[in-house]
Amino acid sequence: MKKDPAISVTEWMEELSKLAAKNDDGRTVAEWAEAMGVCNRTAMVTLKKAKAHGWLKLGMSRREALNGQMRPTTVYQVVKPKAGSNTPKRNT
C-alpha cells in the first residue's frame, strides 16, 4: 500500500490559516468541512488538532438558520501563534 506524503504540523497549520485568511470572522465546522473538502467529523478533528497546537481562535457570529432566523453560532479561526506565546504544544 502506498503511503501518503508526510507533511509537518507547521505546514499543515499554515495551509489552514491561508483558508482562514479568506474569511476574517471565522467559519463554522460545516463551512470548514466544505472548504477542506472533508466531512464535518474530519473537520472537527482537524480543528481540535489546531487547538492543541495553539493555532485555533474561537468566536461567535450570527448565521441564518434554515427557518430564516439569525442565530448565534460558534466560529473558528486558524491563526498563526505570535512568537513567544506560551500556548502548550502537544503531539497529537
N, CA, C and O atoms as a GROMACS GRO file, in nm:
protein
  368
    1MET      N    1   0.083  -0.117   0.000
    1MET     CA    2   0.000   0.000   0.000
    1MET      C    3   0.088   0.124   0.000
    1MET      O    4   0.190   0.129   0.069
    2LYS      N    5   0.050   0.222  -0.076
    2LYS     CA    6   0.127   0.345  -0.089
    2LYS      C    7   0.097   0.438   0.028
    2LYS      O    8  -0.019   0.460   0.062
    3LYS      N    9   0.202   0.495   0.088
    3LYS     CA   10   0.184   0.588   0.199
    3LYS      C   11   0.160   0.728   0.147
    3LYS      O   12   0.212   0.766   0.041
    4ASP      N   13   0.080   0.807   0.224
    4ASP     CA   14   0.058   0.946   0.190
    4ASP      C   15   0.186   1.025   0.215
    4ASP      O   16   0.263   0.990   0.305
    5PRO      N   17   0.209   1.130   0.138
    5PRO     CA   18   0.329   1.211   0.163
    5PRO      C   19   0.320   1.277   0.300
    5PRO      O   20   0.213   1.323   0.341
    6ALA      N   21   0.432   1.281   0.370
    6ALA     CA   22   0.436   1.339   0.504
    6ALA      C   23   0.431   1.491   0.494
    6ALA      O   24   0.491   1.551   0.405
    7ILE      N   25   0.359   1.552   0.587
    7ILE     CA   26   0.352   1.699   0.594
    7ILE      C   27   0.370   1.736   0.740
    7ILE      O   28   0.311   1.675   0.829
    8SER      N   29   0.452   1.835   0.764
    8SER     CA   30   0.477   1.875   0.903
    8SER      C   31   0.355   1.949   0.958
    8SER      O   32   0.275   2.004   0.883
    9VAL      N   33   0.343   1.950   1.088
    9VAL     CA   34   0.231   2.017   1.153
    9VAL      C   35   0.231   2.165   1.118
    9VAL      O   36   0.125   2.223   1.094
   10THR      N   37   0.348   2.226   1.114
   10THR     CA   38   0.356   2.369   1.082
   10THR      C   39   0.305   2.397   0.940
   10THR      O   40   0.231   2.493   0.919
   11GLU      N   41   0.344   2.315   0.845
   11GLU     CA   42   0.296   2.333   0.707
   11GLU      C   43   0.145   2.315   0.700
   11GLU      O   44   0.076   2.390   0.630
   12TRP      N   45   0.096   2.217   0.771
   12TRP     CA   46  -0.046   2.187   0.772
   12TRP      C   47  -0.125   2.304   0.832
   12TRP      O   48  -0.228   2.344   0.777
   13MET      N   49  -0.077   2.359   0.942
   13MET     CA   50  -0.144   2.472   1.007
   13MET      C   51  -0.138   2.597   0.920
   13MET      O   52  -0.234   2.674   0.916
   14GLU      N   53  -0.027   2.617   0.850
   14GLU     CA   54  -0.017   2.733   0.762
   14GLU      C   55  -0.116   2.724   0.646
   14GLU      O   56  -0.171   2.825   0.604
   15GLU      N   57  -0.139   2.603   0.595
   15GLU     CA   58  -0.239   2.585   0.489
   15GLU      C   59  -0.379   2.618   0.542
   15GLU      O   60  -0.458   2.682   0.473
   16LEU      N   61  -0.408   2.573   0.664
   16LEU     CA   62  -0.538   2.606   0.724
   16LEU      C   63  -0.552   2.756   0.746
   16LEU      O   64  -0.660   2.812   0.725
   17SER      N   65  -0.445   2.822   0.787
   17SER     CA   66  -0.454   2.965   0.811
   17SER      C   67  -0.473   3.042   0.680
   17SER      O   68  -0.533   3.149   0.681
   18LYS      N   69  -0.424   2.988   0.569
   18LYS     CA   70  -0.449   3.051   0.438
   18LYS      C   71  -0.598   3.044   0.405
   18LYS      O   72  -0.655   3.140   0.352
   19LEU      N   73  -0.661   2.932   0.436
   19LEU     CA   74  -0.805   2.921   0.416
   19LEU      C   75  -0.879   3.020   0.505
   19LEU      O   76  -0.977   3.081   0.463
   20ALA      N   77  -0.832   3.034   0.629
   20ALA     CA   78  -0.896   3.124   0.724
   20ALA      C   79  -0.882   3.269   0.682
   20ALA      O   80  -0.970   3.350   0.709
   21ALA      N   81  -0.772   3.303   0.615
   21ALA     CA   82  -0.749   3.442   0.574
   21ALA      C   83  -0.857   3.492   0.479
   21ALA      O   84  -0.880   3.612   0.468
   22LYS      N   85  -0.922   3.400   0.410
   22LYS     CA   86  -1.026   3.438   0.316
   22LYS      C   87  -1.157   3.472   0.386
   22LYS      O   88  -1.248   3.528   0.324
   23ASN      N   89  -1.167   3.440   0.515
   23ASN     CA   90  -1.290   3.464   0.589
   23ASN      C   91  -1.252   3.515   0.728
   23ASN      O   92  -1.232   3.435   0.820
   24ASP      N   93  -1.242   3.647   0.744
   24ASP     CA   94  -1.187   3.706   0.864
   24ASP      C   95  -1.268   3.681   0.991
   24ASP      O   96  -1.210   3.673   1.099
   25ASP      N   97  -1.400   3.667   0.981
   25ASP     CA   98  -1.480   3.650   1.104
   25ASP      C   99  -1.489   3.504   1.149
   25ASP      O  100  -1.556   3.476   1.248
   26GLY      N  101  -1.425   3.414   1.080
   26GLY     CA  102  -1.426   3.273   1.119
   26GLY      C  103  -1.526   3.191   1.039
   26GLY      O  104  -1.606   3.245   0.963
   27ARG      N  105  -1.519   3.061   1.057
   27ARG     CA  106  -1.608   2.968   0.987
   27ARG      C  107  -1.666   2.869   1.086
   27ARG      O  108  -1.603   2.838   1.188
   28THR      N  109  -1.782   2.820   1.057
   28THR     CA  110  -1.842   2.713   1.136
   28THR      C  111  -1.775   2.582   1.097
   28THR      O  112  -1.700   2.577   1.000
   29VAL      N  113  -1.802   2.476   1.172
   29VAL     CA  114  -1.745   2.344   1.139
   29VAL      C  115  -1.789   2.303   0.999
   29VAL      O  116  -1.709   2.251   0.921
   30ALA      N  117  -1.916   2.324   0.967
   30ALA     CA  118  -1.967   2.286   0.835
   30ALA      C  119  -1.897   2.366   0.724
   30ALA      O  120  -1.866   2.310   0.619
   31GLU      N  121  -1.872   2.494   0.748
   31GLU     CA  122  -1.803   2.576   0.649
   31GLU      C  123  -1.658   2.532   0.632
   31GLU      O  124  -1.605   2.532   0.521
   32TRP      N  125  -1.593   2.495   0.744
   32TRP     CA  126  -1.456   2.443   0.735
   32TRP      C  127  -1.455   2.312   0.657
   32TRP      O  128  -1.368   2.290   0.572
   33ALA      N  129  -1.552   2.225   0.684
   33ALA     CA  130  -1.558   2.095   0.615
   33ALA      C  131  -1.572   2.116   0.464
   33ALA      O  132  -1.506   2.049   0.386
   34GLU      N  133  -1.658   2.209   0.425
   34GLU     CA  134  -1.677   2.237   0.283
   34GLU      C  135  -1.549   2.294   0.221
   34GLU      O  136  -1.511   2.255   0.110
   35ALA      N  137  -1.483   2.385   0.291
   35ALA     CA  138  -1.360   2.447   0.239
   35ALA      C  139  -1.247   2.345   0.225
   35ALA      O  140  -1.167   2.352   0.132
   36MET      N  141  -1.241   2.248   0.319
   36MET     CA  142  -1.135   2.147   0.315
   36MET      C  143  -1.171   2.027   0.229
   36MET      O  144  -1.084   1.946   0.196
   37GLY      N  145  -1.299   2.015   0.193
   37GLY     CA  146  -1.342   1.902   0.113
   37GLY      C  147  -1.351   1.772   0.190
   37GLY      O  148  -1.325   1.664   0.136
   38VAL      N  149  -1.388   1.782   0.320
   38VAL     CA  150  -1.398   1.664   0.406
   38VAL      C  151  -1.534   1.666   0.476
   38VAL      O  152  -1.610   1.762   0.463
   39CYS      N  153  -1.564   1.560   0.551
   39CYS     CA  154  -1.688   1.555   0.627
   39CYS      C  155  -1.674   1.640   0.754
   39CYS      O  156  -1.563   1.678   0.793
   40ASN      N  157  -1.787   1.669   0.818
   40ASN     CA  158  -1.788   1.752   0.940
   40ASN      C  159  -1.702   1.691   1.050
   40ASN      O  160  -1.632   1.763   1.121
   41ARG      N  161  -1.708   1.560   1.066
   41ARG     CA  162  -1.631   1.494   1.172
   41ARG      C  163  -1.480   1.513   1.151
   41ARG      O  164  -1.407   1.544   1.246
   42THR      N  165  -1.435   1.495   1.029
   42THR     CA  166  -1.293   1.514   0.999
   42THR      C  167  -1.252   1.659   1.021
   42THR      O  168  -1.143   1.686   1.071
   43ALA      N  169  -1.338   1.752   0.983
   43ALA     CA  170  -1.310   1.894   1.005
   43ALA      C  171  -1.298   1.924   1.154
   43ALA      O  172  -1.211   2.000   1.196
   44MET      N  173  -1.387   1.863   1.235
   44MET     CA  174  -1.383   1.885   1.379
   44MET      C  175  -1.254   1.829   1.440
   44MET      O  176  -1.193   1.893   1.525
   45VAL      N  177  -1.212   1.711   1.396
   45VAL     CA  178  -1.087   1.652   1.445
   45VAL      C  179  -0.970   1.742   1.407
   45VAL      O  180  -0.879   1.763   1.488
   46THR      N  181  -0.971   1.794   1.286
   46THR     CA  182  -0.864   1.883   1.240
   46THR      C  183  -0.860   2.010   1.324
   46THR      O  184  -0.752   2.055   1.361
   47LEU      N  185  -0.976   2.067   1.354
   47LEU     CA  186  -0.981   2.188   1.436
   47LEU      C  187  -0.933   2.160   1.578
   47LEU      O  188  -0.869   2.245   1.640
   48LYS      N  189  -0.964   2.042   1.630
   48LYS     CA  190  -0.915   2.006   1.764
   48LYS      C  191  -0.763   1.997   1.765
   48LYS      O  192  -0.699   2.038   1.862
   49LYS      N  193  -0.704   1.945   1.659
   49LYS     CA  194  -0.558   1.939   1.649
   49LYS      C  195  -0.499   2.079   1.641
   49LYS      O  196  -0.396   2.107   1.702
   50ALA      N  197  -0.565   2.166   1.566
   50ALA     CA  198  -0.518   2.305   1.557
   50ALA      C  199  -0.523   2.371   1.694
   50ALA      O  200  -0.434   2.448   1.730
   51LYS      N  201  -0.627   2.342   1.771
   51LYS     CA  202  -0.638   2.398   1.907
   51LYS      C  203  -0.526   2.345   1.996
   51LYS      O  204  -0.468   2.421   2.074
   52ALA      N  205  -0.496   2.218   1.984
   52ALA     CA  206  -0.390   2.157   2.066
   52ALA      C  207  -0.254   2.220   2.037
   52ALA      O  208  -0.167   2.223   2.125
   53HIS      N  209  -0.234   2.269   1.916
   53HIS     CA  210  -0.107   2.331   1.878
   53HIS      C  211  -0.109   2.483   1.894
   53HIS      O  212  -0.013   2.550   1.858
   54GLY      N  213  -0.219   2.536   1.948
   54GLY     CA  214  -0.227   2.679   1.974
   54GLY      C  215  -0.261   2.764   1.853
   54GLY      O  216  -0.235   2.884   1.854
   55TRP      N  217  -0.318   2.706   1.750
   55TRP     CA  218  -0.349   2.779   1.627
   55TRP      C  219  -0.496   2.816   1.614
   55TRP      O  220  -0.533   2.883   1.517
   56LEU      N  221  -0.582   2.776   1.707
   56LEU     CA  222  -0.726   2.795   1.692
   56LEU      C  223  -0.777   2.909   1.778
   56LEU      O  224  -0.742   2.920   1.896
   57LYS      N  225  -0.859   2.994   1.719
   57LYS     CA  226  -0.922   3.104   1.791
   57LYS      C  227  -1.074   3.088   1.774
   57LYS      O  228  -1.124   3.080   1.662
   58LEU      N  229  -1.144   3.083   1.885
   58LEU     CA  230  -1.289   3.068   1.882
   58LEU      C  231  -1.357   3.204   1.887
   58LEU      O  232  -1.302   3.299   1.943
   59GLY      N  233  -1.475   3.211   1.829
   59GLY     CA  234  -1.552   3.335   1.831
   59GLY      C  235  -1.700   3.305   1.813
   59GLY      O  236  -1.740   3.189   1.797
   60MET      N  237  -1.778   3.408   1.817
   60MET     CA  238  -1.922   3.395   1.795
   60MET      C  239  -1.961   3.484   1.677
   60MET      O  240  -1.908   3.593   1.659
   61SER      N  241  -2.054   3.435   1.600
   61SER     CA  242  -2.104   3.509   1.485
   61SER      C  243  -2.253   3.477   1.470
   61SER      O  244  -2.302   3.383   1.531
   62ARG      N  245  -2.321   3.553   1.392
   62ARG     CA  246  -2.462   3.526   1.367
   62ARG      C  247  -2.475   3.473   1.224
   62ARG      O  248  -2.424   3.531   1.128
   63ARG      N  249  -2.543   3.359   1.214
   63ARG     CA  250  -2.566   3.296   1.084
   63ARG      C  251  -2.717   3.273   1.070
   63ARG      O  252  -2.789   3.257   1.168
   64GLU      N  253  -2.760   3.271   0.945
   64GLU     CA  254  -2.902   3.248   0.918
   64GLU      C  255  -2.932   3.099   0.925
   64GLU      O  256  -2.866   3.018   0.860
   65ALA      N  257  -3.032   3.064   1.005
   65ALA     CA  258  -3.075   2.924   1.018
   65ALA      C  259  -3.169   2.889   0.902
   65ALA      O  260  -3.205   2.976   0.823
   66LEU      N  261  -3.207   2.763   0.892
   66LEU     CA  262  -3.295   2.718   0.783
   66LEU      C  263  -3.431   2.788   0.786
   66LEU      O  264  -3.494   2.805   0.682
   67ASN      N  265  -3.475   2.828   0.907
   67ASN     CA  266  -3.605   2.894   0.917
   67ASN      C  267  -3.596   3.045   0.892
   67ASN      O  268  -3.696   3.116   0.905
   68GLY      N  269  -3.477   3.094   0.856
   68GLY     CA  270  -3.460   3.234   0.823
   68GLY      C  271  -3.420   3.323   0.940
   68GLY      O  272  -3.388   3.441   0.920
   69GLN      N  273  -3.421   3.270   1.061
   69GLN     CA  274  -3.382   3.349   1.177
   69GLN      C  275  -3.231   3.353   1.192
   69GLN      O  276  -3.162   3.257   1.158
   70MET      N  277  -3.182   3.465   1.242
   70MET     CA  278  -3.039   3.478   1.268
   70MET      C  279  -3.010   3.416   1.404
   70MET      O  280  -3.075   3.450   1.503
   71ARG      N  281  -2.914   3.327   1.410
   71ARG     CA  282  -2.879   3.256   1.534
   71ARG      C  283  -2.732   3.276   1.566
   71ARG      O  284  -2.648   3.280   1.476
   72PRO      N  285  -2.699   3.290   1.696
   72PRO     CA  286  -2.558   3.294   1.733
   72PRO      C  287  -2.493   3.157   1.708
   72PRO      O  288  -2.551   3.054   1.742
   73THR      N  289  -2.376   3.158   1.651
   73THR     CA  290  -2.307   3.034   1.613
   73THR      C  291  -2.160   3.045   1.650
   73THR      O  292  -2.099   3.152   1.636
   74THR      N  293  -2.102   2.935   1.696
   74THR     CA  294  -1.959   2.932   1.724
   74THR      C  295  -1.883   2.925   1.592
   74THR      O  296  -1.915   2.843   1.505
   75VAL      N  297  -1.783   3.010   1.577
   75VAL     CA  298  -1.698   3.009   1.458
   75VAL      C  299  -1.553   2.991   1.501
   75VAL      O  300  -1.515   3.021   1.614
   76TYR      N  301  -1.473   2.941   1.409
   76TYR     CA  302  -1.334   2.908   1.438
   76TYR      C  303  -1.244   2.975   1.336
   76TYR      O  304  -1.273   2.977   1.216
   77GLN      N  305  -1.133   3.030   1.386
   77GLN     CA  306  -1.030   3.087   1.300
   77GLN      C  307  -0.900   3.013   1.329
   77GLN      O  308  -0.868   2.985   1.444
   78VAL      N  309  -0.826   2.983   1.224
   78VAL     CA  310  -0.694   2.924   1.241
   78VAL      C  311  -0.595   3.038   1.217
   78VAL      O  312  -0.585   3.091   1.106
   79VAL      N  313  -0.523   3.074   1.322
   79VAL     CA  314  -0.427   3.184   1.315
   79VAL      C  315  -0.292   3.138   1.365
   79VAL      O  316  -0.283   3.058   1.458
   80LYS      N  317  -0.188   3.189   1.303
   80LYS     CA  318  -0.053   3.154   1.345
   80LYS      C  319  -0.026   3.218   1.480
   80LYS      O  320  -0.048   3.338   1.497
   81PRO      N  321   0.023   3.140   1.578
   81PRO     CA  322   0.050   3.197   1.710
   81PRO      C  323   0.162   3.300   1.703
   81PRO      O  324   0.255   3.288   1.623
   82LYS      N  325   0.152   3.400   1.788
   82LYS     CA  326   0.256   3.502   1.793
   82LYS      C  327   0.383   3.443   1.852
   82LYS      O  328   0.377   3.352   1.935
   83ALA      N  329   0.497   3.494   1.809
   83ALA     CA  330   0.627   3.446   1.860
   83ALA      C  331   0.635   3.469   2.010
   83ALA      O  332   0.600   3.577   2.059
   84GLY      N  333   0.681   3.369   2.081
   84GLY     CA  334   0.697   3.380   2.226
   84GLY      C  335   0.569   3.356   2.305
   84GLY      O  336   0.567   3.377   2.426
   85SER      N  337   0.463   3.311   2.238
   85SER     CA  338   0.340   3.284   2.314
   85SER      C  339   0.358   3.158   2.396
   85SER      O  340   0.437   3.070   2.361
   86ASN      N  341   0.286   3.149   2.506
   86ASN     CA  342   0.301   3.037   2.598
   86ASN      C  343   0.195   2.931   2.579
   86ASN      O  344   0.154   2.866   2.675
   87THR      N  345   0.149   2.911   2.456
   87THR     CA  346   0.048   2.809   2.433
   87THR      C  347   0.112   2.671   2.436
   87THR      O  348   0.219   2.651   2.380
   88PRO      N  349   0.048   2.575   2.503
   88PRO     CA  350   0.106   2.442   2.512
   88PRO      C  351   0.103   2.371   2.378
   88PRO      O  352   0.006   2.383   2.304
   89LYS      N  353   0.206   2.300   2.348
   89LYS     CA  354   0.214   2.222   2.225
   89LYS      C  355   0.209   2.075   2.262
   89LYS      O  356   0.290   2.028   2.342
   90ARG      N  357   0.114   2.002   2.204
   90ARG     CA  358   0.103   1.860   2.230
   90ARG      C  359   0.125   1.785   2.100
   90ARG      O  360   0.093   1.834   1.992
   91ASN      N  361   0.178   1.668   2.110
   91ASN     CA  362   0.197   1.581   1.994
   91ASN      C  363   0.072   1.497   1.980
   91ASN      O  364   0.053   1.400   2.053
   92THR      N  365  -0.015   1.534   1.885
   92THR     CA  366  -0.136   1.455   1.859
   92THR      C  367  -0.142   1.414   1.717
   92THR      O  368  -0.237   1.348   1.676
   0.00000   0.00000   0.00000
